[in-house]
Amino acid sequence: MGENVTSRALKTSQPAKPAQGAFTLRHTDGCHYLFGWTGKALRQLTGRALRDHDFLSLWRAKDRVFLQAQLDDVRRYGRARTIKARAIMFSGESRSCSFEFSKLAHPGWRNAAMGCRWRSPFHKDLPSHPIRHLILDTDTA
């Protein structure tokens, strides 16, 4: 006849699909933030598998100290952060994007310290060339 209350509750308690651009980072040995889980869109944008790759290495060298301080603040104090950036493609094309970082309530999940989301107006219109590196937007710093 119809579903019972228990089966409806189980269906609604299933984990939601991760948001496009979602990924996790874990902190290691003082200065590295390694990718854990990454979504398909982010792997396509960078043109490589990112698991265990240092997130900070995708950034321009002079931006890494600022970025590490922001990530440390999220990890230690749970303060969410949004960082504005420009993604520079191998073609030389540049596109705006932002990264949202928040501390995970249960950091033991896949050994991740924080949940993150990459946002950009070009999610639906993926560039033809992968990202070469990221630079901080001047409005962030």
C-alpha positions in Angstrom: 0.0 0.0 0.0 2.4 2.7 1.0 5.9 3.0 2.5 6.1 2.7 6.2 7.6 5.4 8.4 10.8 3.5 8.9 11.6 3.1 5.2 10.8 6.8 4.5 13.1 7.8 7.4 15.9 5.6 6.0 15.6 7.1 2.5 15.7 10.6 3.9 18.7 9.9 6.1 20.9 8.6 3.2 23.9 10.8 2.7 23.5 13.5 0.1 25.6 13.6 -3.1 28.6 15.8 -2.5 28.4 19.2 -4.0 30.2 19.8 -7.3 33.7 21.0 -6.6 33.7 19.4 -3.1 36.9 18.0 -1.7 38.6 17.2 1.6 42.0 18.2 2.9 44.1 16.6 5.7 46.9 18.3 7.6 50.3 16.6 7.7 53.7 17.4 9.2 53.1 21.0 10.0 53.0 22.6 6.6 51.2 20.4 4.1 47.5 20.1 3.3 47.0 16.9 1.3 43.9 16.2 -0.8 41.8 13.3 0.4 38.6 12.8 -1.5 38.0 14.9 -4.6 35.1 15.1 -7.0 35.2 14.4 -10.7 34.9 18.0 -11.7 38.0 19.1 -9.7 40.1 16.2 -11.1 39.0 17.3 -14.7 39.9 20.9 -14.0 43.4 20.1 -12.8 44.0 17.3 -15.3 45.4 14.9 -12.7 44.5 12.7 -9.7 44.8 14.8 -6.6 44.7 12.3 -3.7 47.7 12.9 -1.5 48.8 15.9 -3.6 49.6 19.0 -1.6 46.9 21.6 -2.1 49.3 24.4 -1.4 51.5 23.3 -4.3 48.8 24.4 -6.8 49.3 28.0 -5.7 51.8 30.6 -6.7 54.8 30.5 -4.3 54.2 34.0 -2.8 50.5 33.1 -1.9 51.3 29.9 0.0 52.2 31.5 3.4 49.0 33.5 3.5 47.0 30.4 2.4 48.6 28.1 4.9 47.8 30.6 7.7 44.1 30.7 6.6 43.9 26.8 6.5 45.7 26.6 9.9 43.0 29.0 11.3 40.2 26.8 10.0 41.8 23.6 11.3 42.7 25.0 14.8 39.7 27.2 15.6 37.0 26.1 13.2 36.6 29.4 11.6 35.2 29.0 8.1 37.0 30.8 5.3 36.3 31.8 1.7 39.3 32.6 -0.4 38.9 34.3 -3.8 41.4 33.3 -6.5 42.2 33.2 -10.2 42.7 29.9 -11.9 45.4 30.2 -14.6 44.9 27.6 -17.3 47.7 26.0 -19.4 46.3 28.0 -22.3 47.0 31.2 -20.4 43.3 31.8 -19.9 42.4 33.2 -16.4 39.1 32.6 -14.6 37.8 33.7 -11.3 37.0 31.1 -8.6 36.7 30.8 -4.8 37.4 28.2 -2.2 35.3 27.6 0.9 36.9 25.9 3.8 35.3 24.6 7.0 36.4 22.2 9.8 34.7 18.9 9.7 32.7 17.9 12.7 34.0 14.4 12.6 37.7 14.7 11.4 38.2 10.9 11.5 36.1 10.7 8.3 38.6 9.5 5.7 41.3 11.1 7.8 40.1 14.6 6.7 40.7 17.7 8.7 38.4 20.0 6.6 35.7 19.9 4.0 36.2 22.3 1.1 34.3 23.4 -1.9 35.7 25.0 -5.1 33.3 27.4 -6.8 33.5 29.1 -10.1 31.1 30.5 -12.7 32.6 28.1 -15.2 31.4 24.8 -13.6 29.0 24.1 -16.4 31.4 25.4 -19.1 34.6 23.6 -18.2 37.7 25.1 -19.8 39.4 23.1 -22.6 42.8 23.2 -20.8 43.5 22.2 -17.2 44.5 24.6 -14.4 48.2 25.3 -14.3 48.2 27.1 -11.0 46.1 29.3 -8.7 46.7 32.9 -7.6 45.1 34.8 -4.7 42.6 37.5 -5.8 43.8 40.9 -4.5 40.4 41.3 -2.7 41.2 38.3 -0.4 44.5 39.4 1.2 
